[in-house]
Amino acid sequence: MEPDWETFISPRALSVPGRLHVVYQENGGALRLMREEGLPARYRVIDPRTGDILAEGRREPGRPIADEHQAPRVVVFSND
């Protein structure tokens, strides 16, 4: 994995291009993409405080990953 400073507008991310992206959002909210190439379509939104999966699905090109809560989140994009 390597740091990724270019795929998302604000949060910190680690990536294995084309296979896995892990994004940490300190305050949650919508996750906006700057670049979609190499980003897997499947995602899960996880509460890092509990480990609960709060949402999952397939991202739609050009659309943010929605999250209305203002709490810490980890968003995992993967091919599996």
HTML snippet that shows the backbone in 3Dmol.js (N, CA, C, O; Angstrom):
<script src="https://3Dmol.org/build/3Dmol-min.js"></script>
<div id="view" style="width:600px;height:400px;position:relative"></div>
<script>
const pdb = `
ATOM      1  N   MET A   1       0.843  -1.178   0.000  1.00  0.00           N
ATOM      2  CA  MET A   1       0.000   0.000   0.000  1.00  0.00           C
ATOM      3  C   MET A   1       0.885   1.236   0.000  1.00  0.00           C
ATOM      4  O   MET A   1       2.027   1.215   0.459  1.00  0.00           O
ATOM      5  N   GLU A   2       0.327   2.298  -0.523  1.00  0.00           N
ATOM      6  CA  GLU A   2       1.051   3.564  -0.544  1.00  0.00           C
ATOM      7  C   GLU A   2       0.072   4.705  -0.291  1.00  0.00           C
ATOM      8  O   GLU A   2      -1.119   4.567  -0.571  1.00  0.00           O
ATOM      9  N   PRO A   3       0.551   5.819   0.228  1.00  0.00           N
ATOM     10  CA  PRO A   3      -0.328   6.970   0.439  1.00  0.00           C
ATOM     11  C   PRO A   3      -0.917   7.450  -0.885  1.00  0.00           C
ATOM     12  O   PRO A   3      -0.252   7.404  -1.920  1.00  0.00           O
ATOM     13  N   ASP A   4      -2.151   7.904  -0.849  1.00  0.00           N
ATOM     14  CA  ASP A   4      -2.835   8.418  -2.032  1.00  0.00           C
ATOM     15  C   ASP A   4      -3.358   9.809  -1.706  1.00  0.00           C
ATOM     16  O   ASP A   4      -4.277   9.955  -0.901  1.00  0.00           O
ATOM     17  N   TRP A   5      -2.785  10.817  -2.318  1.00  0.00           N
ATOM     18  CA  TRP A   5      -3.172  12.212  -2.078  1.00  0.00           C
ATOM     19  C   TRP A   5      -3.951  12.793  -3.247  1.00  0.00           C
ATOM     20  O   TRP A   5      -4.279  13.980  -3.231  1.00  0.00           O
ATOM     21  N   GLU A   6      -4.261  11.974  -4.284  1.00  0.00           N
ATOM     22  CA  GLU A   6      -4.827  12.524  -5.509  1.00  0.00           C
ATOM     23  C   GLU A   6      -6.219  12.036  -5.877  1.00  0.00           C
ATOM     24  O   GLU A   6      -6.870  12.667  -6.711  1.00  0.00           O
ATOM     25  N   THR A   7      -6.708  10.949  -5.299  1.00  0.00           N
ATOM     26  CA  THR A   7      -7.993  10.396  -5.718  1.00  0.00           C
ATOM     27  C   THR A   7      -9.171  11.134  -5.103  1.00  0.00           C
ATOM     28  O   THR A   7     -10.203  11.299  -5.755  1.00  0.00           O
ATOM     29  N   PHE A   8      -9.035  11.581  -3.862  1.00  0.00           N
ATOM     30  CA  PHE A   8     -10.154  12.216  -3.156  1.00  0.00           C
ATOM     31  C   PHE A   8      -9.834  13.662  -2.842  1.00  0.00           C
ATOM     32  O   PHE A   8      -8.664  14.038  -2.769  1.00  0.00           O
ATOM     33  N   ILE A   9     -10.859  14.478  -2.654  1.00  0.00           N
ATOM     34  CA  ILE A   9     -10.675  15.909  -2.460  1.00  0.00           C
ATOM     35  C   ILE A   9     -10.027  16.256  -1.134  1.00  0.00           C
ATOM     36  O   ILE A   9      -9.212  17.178  -1.091  1.00  0.00           O
ATOM     37  N   SER A  10     -10.346  15.567  -0.053  1.00  0.00           N
ATOM     38  CA  SER A  10      -9.807  15.994   1.224  1.00  0.00           C
ATOM     39  C   SER A  10      -9.200  14.898   2.084  1.00  0.00           C
ATOM     40  O   SER A  10      -8.101  15.089   2.604  1.00  0.00           O
ATOM     41  N   PRO A  11      -9.868  13.750   2.260  1.00  0.00           N
ATOM     42  CA  PRO A  11      -9.382  12.795   3.262  1.00  0.00           C
ATOM     43  C   PRO A  11      -8.096  12.094   2.875  1.00  0.00           C
ATOM     44  O   PRO A  11      -7.665  12.126   1.723  1.00  0.00           O
ATOM     45  N   ARG A  12      -7.506  11.472   3.856  1.00  0.00           N
ATOM     46  CA  ARG A  12      -6.286  10.690   3.669  1.00  0.00           C
ATOM     47  C   ARG A  12      -6.654   9.306   3.166  1.00  0.00           C
ATOM     48  O   ARG A  12      -7.692   8.766   3.550  1.00  0.00           O
ATOM     49  N   ALA A  13      -5.823   8.725   2.317  1.00  0.00           N
ATOM     50  CA  ALA A  13      -6.117   7.411   1.769  1.00  0.00           C
ATOM     51  C   ALA A  13      -4.834   6.615   1.573  1.00  0.00           C
ATOM     52  O   ALA A  13      -3.747   7.170   1.416  1.00  0.00           O
ATOM     53  N   LEU A  14      -4.996   5.300   1.586  1.00  0.00           N
ATOM     54  CA  LEU A  14      -3.948   4.358   1.219  1.00  0.00           C
ATOM     55  C   LEU A  14      -4.492   3.530   0.070  1.00  0.00           C
ATOM     56  O   LEU A  14      -5.685   3.230   0.025  1.00  0.00           O
ATOM     57  N   SER A  15      -3.614   3.158  -0.868  1.00  0.00           N
ATOM     58  CA  SER A  15      -4.141   2.420  -2.010  1.00  0.00           C
ATOM     59  C   SER A  15      -3.177   1.373  -2.543  1.00  0.00           C
ATOM     60  O   SER A  15      -1.957   1.466  -2.403  1.00  0.00           O
ATOM     61  N   VAL A  16      -3.782   0.386  -3.152  1.00  0.00           N
ATOM     62  CA  VAL A  16      -3.122  -0.560  -4.041  1.00  0.00           C
ATOM     63  C   VAL A  16      -3.903  -0.369  -5.341  1.00  0.00           C
ATOM     64  O   VAL A  16      -4.979  -0.948  -5.493  1.00  0.00           O
ATOM     65  N   PRO A  17      -3.390   0.427  -6.279  1.00  0.00           N
ATOM     66  CA  PRO A  17      -4.169   0.810  -7.458  1.00  0.00           C
ATOM     67  C   PRO A  17      -4.836  -0.382  -8.148  1.00  0.00           C
ATOM     68  O   PRO A  17      -4.212  -1.410  -8.415  1.00  0.00           O
ATOM     69  N   GLY A  18      -6.136  -0.199  -8.426  1.00  0.00           N
ATOM     70  CA  GLY A  18      -6.913  -1.214  -9.103  1.00  0.00           C
ATOM     71  C   GLY A  18      -7.415  -2.335  -8.215  1.00  0.00           C
ATOM     72  O   GLY A  18      -8.209  -3.159  -8.669  1.00  0.00           O
ATOM     73  N   ARG A  19      -6.974  -2.396  -6.951  1.00  0.00           N
ATOM     74  CA  ARG A  19      -7.364  -3.494  -6.070  1.00  0.00           C
ATOM     75  C   ARG A  19      -8.010  -3.048  -4.767  1.00  0.00           C
ATOM     76  O   ARG A  19      -9.011  -3.626  -4.342  1.00  0.00           O
ATOM     77  N   LEU A  20      -7.438  -2.010  -4.119  1.00  0.00           N
ATOM     78  CA  LEU A  20      -7.894  -1.641  -2.783  1.00  0.00           C
ATOM     79  C   LEU A  20      -7.587  -0.171  -2.502  1.00  0.00           C
ATOM     80  O   LEU A  20      -6.489   0.309  -2.783  1.00  0.00           O
ATOM     81  N   HIS A  21      -8.569   0.532  -1.947  1.00  0.00           N
ATOM     82  CA  HIS A  21      -8.378   1.903  -1.451  1.00  0.00           C
ATOM     83  C   HIS A  21      -9.026   1.967  -0.072  1.00  0.00           C
ATOM     84  O   HIS A  21     -10.162   1.527   0.104  1.00  0.00           O
ATOM     85  N   VAL A  22      -8.310   2.510   0.898  1.00  0.00           N
ATOM     86  CA  VAL A  22      -8.832   2.689   2.241  1.00  0.00           C
ATOM     87  C   VAL A  22      -8.771   4.175   2.545  1.00  0.00           C
ATOM     88  O   VAL A  22      -7.700   4.781   2.493  1.00  0.00           O
ATOM     89  N   VAL A  23      -9.927   4.769   2.865  1.00  0.00           N
ATOM     90  CA  VAL A  23     -10.031   6.208   3.076  1.00  0.00           C
ATOM     91  C   VAL A  23     -10.501   6.466   4.504  1.00  0.00           C
ATOM     92  O   VAL A  23     -11.462   5.849   4.963  1.00  0.00           O
ATOM     93  N   TYR A  24      -9.828   7.375   5.206  1.00  0.00           N
ATOM     94  CA  TYR A  24     -10.249   7.774   6.547  1.00  0.00           C
ATOM     95  C   TYR A  24     -10.825   9.180   6.490  1.00  0.00           C
ATOM     96  O   TYR A  24     -10.191  10.096   5.965  1.00  0.00           O
ATOM     97  N   GLN A  25     -12.030   9.350   7.031  1.00  0.00           N
ATOM     98  CA  GLN A  25     -12.666  10.661   7.127  1.00  0.00           C
ATOM     99  C   GLN A  25     -12.892  10.964   8.598  1.00  0.00           C
ATOM    100  O   GLN A  25     -13.689  10.298   9.259  1.00  0.00           O
ATOM    101  N   GLU A  26     -12.206  11.949   9.100  1.00  0.00           N
ATOM    102  CA  GLU A  26     -12.321  12.315  10.507  1.00  0.00           C
ATOM    103  C   GLU A  26     -13.736  12.729  10.888  1.00  0.00           C
ATOM    104  O   GLU A  26     -14.203  12.415  11.983  1.00  0.00           O
ATOM    105  N   ASN A  27     -14.424  13.438   9.981  1.00  0.00           N
ATOM    106  CA  ASN A  27     -15.756  13.963  10.292  1.00  0.00           C
ATOM    107  C   ASN A  27     -16.849  13.446   9.373  1.00  0.00           C
ATOM    108  O   ASN A  27     -17.908  14.068   9.285  1.00  0.00           O
ATOM    109  N   GLY A  28     -16.635  12.344   8.693  1.00  0.00           N
ATOM    110  CA  GLY A  28     -17.661  11.772   7.822  1.00  0.00           C
ATOM    111  C   GLY A  28     -18.070  12.716   6.713  1.00  0.00           C
ATOM    112  O   GLY A  28     -17.263  13.514   6.237  1.00  0.00           O
ATOM    113  N   GLY A  29     -19.327  12.626   6.300  1.00  0.00           N
ATOM    114  CA  GLY A  29     -19.841  13.457   5.215  1.00  0.00           C
ATOM    115  C   GLY A  29     -19.623  12.796   3.864  1.00  0.00           C
ATOM    116  O   GLY A  29     -19.022  11.725   3.773  1.00  0.00           O
ATOM    117  N   ALA A  30     -20.116  13.444   2.817  1.00  0.00           N
ATOM    118  CA  ALA A  30     -19.998  12.899   1.466  1.00  0.00           C
ATOM    119  C   ALA A  30     -18.523  12.788   1.065  1.00  0.00           C
ATOM    120  O   ALA A  30     -17.724  13.681   1.345  1.00  0.00           O
ATOM    121  N   LEU A  31     -18.184  11.694   0.416  1.00  0.00           N
ATOM    122  CA  LEU A  31     -16.819  11.463  -0.060  1.00  0.00           C
ATOM    123  C   LEU A  31     -16.775  11.777  -1.544  1.00  0.00           C
ATOM    124  O   LEU A  31     -17.364  11.062  -2.355  1.00  0.00           O
ATOM    125  N   ARG A  32     -16.081  12.841  -1.897  1.00  0.00           N
ATOM    126  CA  ARG A  32     -16.015  13.303  -3.285  1.00  0.00           C
ATOM    127  C   ARG A  32     -14.704  12.864  -3.927  1.00  0.00           C
ATOM    128  O   ARG A  32     -13.629  12.996  -3.343  1.00  0.00           O
ATOM    129  N   LEU A  33     -14.822  12.341  -5.138  1.00  0.00           N
ATOM    130  CA  LEU A  33     -13.664  11.853  -5.873  1.00  0.00           C
ATOM    131  C   LEU A  33     -13.125  12.916  -6.809  1.00  0.00           C
ATOM    132  O   LEU A  33     -13.886  13.686  -7.396  1.00  0.00           O
ATOM    133  N   MET A  34     -11.814  12.955  -6.944  1.00  0.00           N
ATOM    134  CA  MET A  34     -11.174  13.820  -7.924  1.00  0.00           C
ATOM    135  C   MET A  34     -10.767  13.006  -9.149  1.00  0.00           C
ATOM    136  O   MET A  34     -10.713  13.524 -10.264  1.00  0.00           O
ATOM    137  N   ARG A  35     -10.480  11.721  -8.925  1.00  0.00           N
ATOM    138  CA  ARG A  35      -9.979  10.854  -9.990  1.00  0.00           C
ATOM    139  C   ARG A  35     -10.549   9.458  -9.765  1.00  0.00           C
ATOM    140  O   ARG A  35     -10.499   8.940  -8.649  1.00  0.00           O
ATOM    141  N   GLU A  36     -11.082   8.856 -10.800  1.00  0.00           N
ATOM    142  CA  GLU A  36     -11.717   7.544 -10.649  1.00  0.00           C
ATOM    143  C   GLU A  36     -10.896   6.384 -11.195  1.00  0.00           C
ATOM    144  O   GLU A  36     -11.172   5.229 -10.871  1.00  0.00           O
ATOM    145  N   GLU A  37      -9.899   6.671 -12.015  1.00  0.00           N
ATOM    146  CA  GLU A  37      -9.119   5.576 -12.604  1.00  0.00           C
ATOM    147  C   GLU A  37      -8.387   4.781 -11.514  1.00  0.00           C
ATOM    148  O   GLU A  37      -7.771   5.353 -10.614  1.00  0.00           O
ATOM    149  N   GLY A  38      -8.470   3.470 -11.617  1.00  0.00           N
ATOM    150  CA  GLY A  38      -7.812   2.606 -10.644  1.00  0.00           C
ATOM    151  C   GLY A  38      -8.579   2.416  -9.347  1.00  0.00           C
ATOM    152  O   GLY A  38      -8.105   1.717  -8.452  1.00  0.00           O
ATOM    153  N   LEU A  39      -9.760   3.027  -9.224  1.00  0.00           N
ATOM    154  CA  LEU A  39     -10.547   2.915  -8.000  1.00  0.00           C
ATOM    155  C   LEU A  39     -11.607   1.829  -8.176  1.00  0.00           C
ATOM    156  O   LEU A  39     -12.464   1.958  -9.049  1.00  0.00           O
ATOM    157  N   PRO A  40     -11.575   0.756  -7.368  1.00  0.00           N
ATOM    158  CA  PRO A  40     -12.590  -0.289  -7.484  1.00  0.00           C
ATOM    159  C   PRO A  40     -13.995   0.276  -7.280  1.00  0.00           C
ATOM    160  O   PRO A  40     -14.179   1.257  -6.559  1.00  0.00           O
ATOM    161  N   ALA A  41     -14.977  -0.345  -7.916  1.00  0.00           N
ATOM    162  CA  ALA A  41     -16.345   0.151  -7.858  1.00  0.00           C
ATOM    163  C   ALA A  41     -17.059  -0.205  -6.551  1.00  0.00           C
ATOM    164  O   ALA A  41     -17.905   0.562  -6.091  1.00  0.00           O
ATOM    165  N   ARG A  42     -16.740  -1.333  -5.956  1.00  0.00           N
ATOM    166  CA  ARG A  42     -17.440  -1.774  -4.744  1.00  0.00           C
ATOM    167  C   ARG A  42     -16.882  -1.035  -3.524  1.00  0.00           C
ATOM    168  O   ARG A  42     -15.672  -0.843  -3.408  1.00  0.00           O
ATOM    169  N   TYR A  43     -17.776  -0.622  -2.612  1.00  0.00           N
ATOM    170  CA  TYR A  43     -17.316   0.087  -1.413  1.00  0.00           C
ATOM    171  C   TYR A  43     -18.108  -0.341  -0.188  1.00  0.00           C
ATOM    172  O   TYR A  43     -19.212  -0.875  -0.292  1.00  0.00           O
ATOM    173  N   ARG A  44     -17.511  -0.089   0.985  1.00  0.00           N
ATOM    174  CA  ARG A  44     -18.161  -0.265   2.283  1.00  0.00           C
ATOM    175  C   ARG A  44     -17.822   0.950   3.133  1.00  0.00           C
ATOM    176  O   ARG A  44     -16.676   1.399   3.144  1.00  0.00           O
ATOM    177  N   VAL A  45     -18.809   1.487   3.847  1.00  0.00           N
ATOM    178  CA  VAL A  45     -18.598   2.594   4.786  1.00  0.00           C
ATOM    179  C   VAL A  45     -18.642   1.979   6.178  1.00  0.00           C
ATOM    180  O   VAL A  45     -19.629   1.345   6.551  1.00  0.00           O
ATOM    181  N   ILE A  46     -17.567   2.169   6.950  1.00  0.00           N
ATOM    182  CA  ILE A  46     -17.414   1.516   8.253  1.00  0.00           C
ATOM    183  C   ILE A  46     -17.253   2.558   9.346  1.00  0.00           C
ATOM    184  O   ILE A  46     -16.555   3.555   9.163  1.00  0.00           O
ATOM    185  N   ASP A  47     -17.897   2.327  10.481  1.00  0.00           N
ATOM    186  CA  ASP A  47     -17.693   3.158  11.671  1.00  0.00           C
ATOM    187  C   ASP A  47     -16.451   2.616  12.374  1.00  0.00           C
ATOM    188  O   ASP A  47     -16.492   1.507  12.906  1.00  0.00           O
ATOM    189  N   PRO A  48     -15.337   3.373  12.390  1.00  0.00           N
ATOM    190  CA  PRO A  48     -14.105   2.842  12.983  1.00  0.00           C
ATOM    191  C   PRO A  48     -14.178   2.667  14.500  1.00  0.00           C
ATOM    192  O   PRO A  48     -13.334   1.992  15.089  1.00  0.00           O
ATOM    193  N   ARG A  49     -15.184   3.273  15.131  1.00  0.00           N
ATOM    194  CA  ARG A  49     -15.322   3.141  16.581  1.00  0.00           C
ATOM    195  C   ARG A  49     -15.930   1.803  16.975  1.00  0.00           C
ATOM    196  O   ARG A  49     -15.656   1.287  18.058  1.00  0.00           O
ATOM    197  N   THR A  50     -16.771   1.230  16.079  1.00  0.00           N
ATOM    198  CA  THR A  50     -17.466  -0.012  16.407  1.00  0.00           C
ATOM    199  C   THR A  50     -17.153  -1.156  15.447  1.00  0.00           C
ATOM    200  O   THR A  50     -17.344  -2.323  15.789  1.00  0.00           O
ATOM    201  N   GLY A  51     -16.676  -0.830  14.252  1.00  0.00           N
ATOM    202  CA  GLY A  51     -16.443  -1.835  13.221  1.00  0.00           C
ATOM    203  C   GLY A  51     -17.693  -2.168  12.420  1.00  0.00           C
ATOM    204  O   GLY A  51     -17.648  -3.020  11.534  1.00  0.00           O
ATOM    205  N   ASP A  52     -18.813  -1.503  12.722  1.00  0.00           N
ATOM    206  CA  ASP A  52     -20.066  -1.755  12.013  1.00  0.00           C
ATOM    207  C   ASP A  52     -19.984  -1.264  10.575  1.00  0.00           C
ATOM    208  O   ASP A  52     -19.442  -0.191  10.310  1.00  0.00           O
ATOM    209  N   ILE A  53     -20.528  -2.058   9.640  1.00  0.00           N
ATOM    210  CA  ILE A  53     -20.661  -1.626   8.252  1.00  0.00           C
ATOM    211  C   ILE A  53     -21.959  -0.826   8.167  1.00  0.00           C
ATOM    212  O   ILE A  53     -23.040  -1.361   8.411  1.00  0.00           O
ATOM    213  N   LEU A  54     -21.847   0.451   7.823  1.00  0.00           N
ATOM    214  CA  LEU A  54     -22.988   1.357   7.806  1.00  0.00           C
ATOM    215  C   LEU A  54     -23.661   1.439   6.443  1.00  0.00           C
ATOM    216  O   LEU A  54     -24.856   1.718   6.349  1.00  0.00           O
ATOM    217  N   ALA A  55     -22.891   1.194   5.389  1.00  0.00           N
ATOM    218  CA  ALA A  55     -23.426   1.232   4.029  1.00  0.00           C
ATOM    219  C   ALA A  55     -22.475   0.448   3.134  1.00  0.00           C
ATOM    220  O   ALA A  55     -21.289   0.313   3.433  1.00  0.00           O
ATOM    221  N   GLU A  56     -23.012  -0.061   2.038  1.00  0.00           N
ATOM    222  CA  GLU A  56     -22.166  -0.708   1.041  1.00  0.00           C
ATOM    223  C   GLU A  56     -22.882  -0.672  -0.290  1.00  0.00           C
ATOM    224  O   GLU A  56     -24.106  -0.554  -0.351  1.00  0.00           O
ATOM    225  N   GLY A  57     -22.110  -0.774  -1.350  1.00  0.00           N
ATOM    226  CA  GLY A  57     -22.702  -0.741  -2.676  1.00  0.00           C
ATOM    227  C   GLY A  57     -21.641  -0.593  -3.740  1.00  0.00           C
ATOM    228  O   GLY A  57     -20.465  -0.884  -3.522  1.00  0.00           O
ATOM    229  N   ARG A  58     -22.085  -0.130  -4.904  1.00  0.00           N
ATOM    230  CA  ARG A  58     -21.183   0.141  -6.026  1.00  0.00           C
ATOM    231  C   ARG A  58     -21.268   1.622  -6.338  1.00  0.00           C
ATOM    232  O   ARG A  58     -22.358   2.179  -6.469  1.00  0.00           O
ATOM    233  N   ARG A  59     -20.129   2.243  -6.454  1.00  0.00           N
ATOM    234  CA  ARG A  59     -20.116   3.671  -6.724  1.00  0.00           C
ATOM    235  C   ARG A  59     -20.580   3.948  -8.144  1.00  0.00           C
ATOM    236  O   ARG A  59     -20.384   3.141  -9.053  1.00  0.00           O
ATOM    237  N   GLU A  60     -21.193   5.095  -8.310  1.00  0.00           N
ATOM    238  CA  GLU A  60     -21.633   5.543  -9.620  1.00  0.00           C
ATOM    239  C   GLU A  60     -20.642   6.591 -10.112  1.00  0.00           C
ATOM    240  O   GLU A  60     -20.354   7.543  -9.387  1.00  0.00           O
ATOM    241  N   PRO A  61     -20.109   6.439 -11.333  1.00  0.00           N
ATOM    242  CA  PRO A  61     -19.133   7.395 -11.846  1.00  0.00           C
ATOM    243  C   PRO A  61     -19.628   8.835 -11.730  1.00  0.00           C
ATOM    244  O   PRO A  61     -20.769   9.144 -12.076  1.00  0.00           O
ATOM    245  N   GLY A  62     -18.758   9.702 -11.241  1.00  0.00           N
ATOM    246  CA  GLY A  62     -19.064  11.119 -11.118  1.00  0.00           C
ATOM    247  C   GLY A  62     -19.900  11.505  -9.914  1.00  0.00           C
ATOM    248  O   GLY A  62     -20.197  12.686  -9.731  1.00  0.00           O
ATOM    249  N   ARG A  63     -20.290  10.540  -9.083  1.00  0.00           N
ATOM    250  CA  ARG A  63     -21.135  10.842  -7.923  1.00  0.00           C
ATOM    251  C   ARG A  63     -20.381  10.560  -6.632  1.00  0.00           C
ATOM    252  O   ARG A  63     -19.635   9.585  -6.557  1.00  0.00           O
ATOM    253  N   PRO A  64     -20.563  11.400  -5.611  1.00  0.00           N
ATOM    254  CA  PRO A  64     -19.913  11.148  -4.320  1.00  0.00           C
ATOM    255  C   PRO A  64     -20.545   9.963  -3.593  1.00  0.00           C
ATOM    256  O   PRO A  64     -21.668   9.561  -3.899  1.00  0.00           O
ATOM    257  N   ILE A  65     -19.817   9.414  -2.635  1.00  0.00           N
ATOM    258  CA  ILE A  65     -20.356   8.395  -1.741  1.00  0.00           C
ATOM    259  C   ILE A  65     -21.052   9.167  -0.616  1.00  0.00           C
ATOM    260  O   ILE A  65     -20.403   9.896   0.134  1.00  0.00           O
ATOM    261  N   ALA A  66     -22.356   9.007  -0.504  1.00  0.00           N
ATOM    262  CA  ALA A  66     -23.146   9.788   0.455  1.00  0.00           C
ATOM    263  C   ALA A  66     -22.987   9.263   1.884  1.00  0.00           C
ATOM    264  O   ALA A  66     -22.917   8.055   2.111  1.00  0.00           O
ATOM    265  N   ASP A  67     -22.930  10.188   2.836  1.00  0.00           N
ATOM    266  CA  ASP A  67     -22.945   9.868   4.267  1.00  0.00           C
ATOM    267  C   ASP A  67     -23.395  11.130   4.977  1.00  0.00           C
ATOM    268  O   ASP A  67     -22.676  12.130   4.987  1.00  0.00           O
ATOM    269  N   GLU A  68     -24.561  11.092   5.562  1.00  0.00           N
ATOM    270  CA  GLU A  68     -25.134  12.278   6.192  1.00  0.00           C
ATOM    271  C   GLU A  68     -24.619  12.529   7.603  1.00  0.00           C
ATOM    272  O   GLU A  68     -24.857  13.604   8.155  1.00  0.00           O
ATOM    273  N   HIS A  69     -23.937  11.593   8.185  1.00  0.00           N
ATOM    274  CA  HIS A  69     -23.482  11.726   9.565  1.00  0.00           C
ATOM    275  C   HIS A  69     -22.146  12.454   9.641  1.00  0.00           C
ATOM    276  O   HIS A  69     -21.317  12.344   8.738  1.00  0.00           O
ATOM    277  N   GLN A  70     -21.950  13.176  10.693  1.00  0.00           N
ATOM    278  CA  GLN A  70     -20.699  13.906  10.922  1.00  0.00           C
ATOM    279  C   GLN A  70     -19.906  13.190  12.009  1.00  0.00           C
ATOM    280  O   GLN A  70     -19.717  13.710  13.108  1.00  0.00           O
ATOM    281  N   ALA A  71     -19.452  12.000  11.680  1.00  0.00           N
ATOM    282  CA  ALA A  71     -18.702  11.175  12.623  1.00  0.00           C
ATOM    283  C   ALA A  71     -17.600  10.463  11.852  1.00  0.00           C
ATOM    284  O   ALA A  71     -17.683  10.366  10.627  1.00  0.00           O
ATOM    285  N   PRO A  72     -16.572   9.963  12.528  1.00  0.00           N
ATOM    286  CA  PRO A  72     -15.476   9.292  11.839  1.00  0.00           C
ATOM    287  C   PRO A  72     -15.978   8.133  10.973  1.00  0.00           C
ATOM    288  O   PRO A  72     -16.889   7.399  11.354  1.00  0.00           O
ATOM    289  N   ARG A  73     -15.364   7.995   9.815  1.00  0.00           N
ATOM    290  CA  ARG A  73     -15.708   6.923   8.886  1.00  0.00           C
ATOM    291  C   ARG A  73     -14.451   6.395   8.212  1.00  0.00           C
ATOM    292  O   ARG A  73     -13.481   7.126   8.008  1.00  0.00           O
ATOM    293  N   VAL A  74     -14.487   5.118   7.871  1.00  0.00           N
ATOM    294  CA  VAL A  74     -13.494   4.503   7.003  1.00  0.00           C
ATOM    295  C   VAL A  74     -14.266   3.969   5.822  1.00  0.00           C
ATOM    296  O   VAL A  74     -15.238   3.233   5.994  1.00  0.00           O
ATOM    297  N   VAL A  75     -13.841   4.334   4.604  1.00  0.00           N
ATOM    298  CA  VAL A  75     -14.486   3.839   3.408  1.00  0.00           C
ATOM    299  C   VAL A  75     -13.476   2.938   2.698  1.00  0.00           C
ATOM    300  O   VAL A  75     -12.359   3.356   2.393  1.00  0.00           O
ATOM    301  N   VAL A  76     -13.888   1.692   2.442  1.00  0.00           N
ATOM    302  CA  VAL A  76     -13.016   0.704   1.823  1.00  0.00           C
ATOM    303  C   VAL A  76     -13.559   0.385   0.447  1.00  0.00           C
ATOM    304  O   VAL A  76     -14.692  -0.075   0.312  1.00  0.00           O
ATOM    305  N   PHE A  77     -12.749   0.629  -0.580  1.00  0.00           N
ATOM    306  CA  PHE A  77     -13.089   0.274  -1.964  1.00  0.00           C
ATOM    307  C   PHE A  77     -12.281  -0.969  -2.294  1.00  0.00           C
ATOM    308  O   PHE A  77     -11.065  -0.991  -2.103  1.00  0.00           O
ATOM    309  N   SER A  78     -12.957  -2.017  -2.795  1.00  0.00           N
ATOM    310  CA  SER A  78     -12.237  -3.258  -3.120  1.00  0.00           C
ATOM    311  C   SER A  78     -12.941  -3.991  -4.250  1.00  0.00           C
ATOM    312  O   SER A  78     -14.090  -3.698  -4.580  1.00  0.00           O
ATOM    313  N   ASN A  79     -12.234  -4.949  -4.837  1.00  0.00           N
ATOM    314  CA  ASN A  79     -12.784  -5.753  -5.921  1.00  0.00           C
ATOM    315  C   ASN A  79     -13.509  -6.985  -5.421  1.00  0.00           C
ATOM    316  O   ASN A  79     -14.123  -7.689  -6.223  1.00  0.00           O
ATOM    317  N   ASP A  80     -13.465  -7.275  -4.131  1.00  0.00           N
ATOM    318  CA  ASP A  80     -14.128  -8.498  -3.648  1.00  0.00           C
ATOM    319  C   ASP A  80     -15.397  -8.193  -2.909  1.00  0.00           C
ATOM    320  O   ASP A  80     -16.074  -9.108  -2.440  1.00  0.00           O
TER     321      ASP A  80
END
`;
const viewer = $3Dmol.createViewer("view");
viewer.addModel(pdb, "pdb");
viewer.setStyle({}, {cartoon: {color: "spectrum"}});
viewer.zoomTo();
viewer.render();
</script>
